[in-house]
Amino acid sequence: MTTITITLENELEQWLKDYSQESGMSPEEAAKGVLEFWRELKEKEDTLLEGWSREELRAEIQKGLDSGEPTPWNVDEFLKEAHARHEASKGNPS
């Protein structure tokens, strides 16, 4: 097993220490939990953005901004709707 040592900024180290104390986990367990959460979030993001260029995503965001009344932004819902429109524009129903 390979061990990777990462030197964290003081603020992140303090946050991780506080998080581990609040959750009752060891600092190592807390770090593993945070890393796993980040990996799952990254995987979800990669899946939702698969096949998008930056310009296509920017255009979808602009459509949302131009659509009318401001509403709270639900990122997950926005990406699902935009992904469905993107797939439909390519003739691939999702």
ABEGO torsion letter per residue (X at the ends): XBBBBBBBBAAAAAAAAAAAAAAGBBAAAAAAAAAAAAAAAAAAAAAAABGBBAAAAAAAAAAAAAAEBBBBBBAAAAAAAAAAAAAAAAGBBX
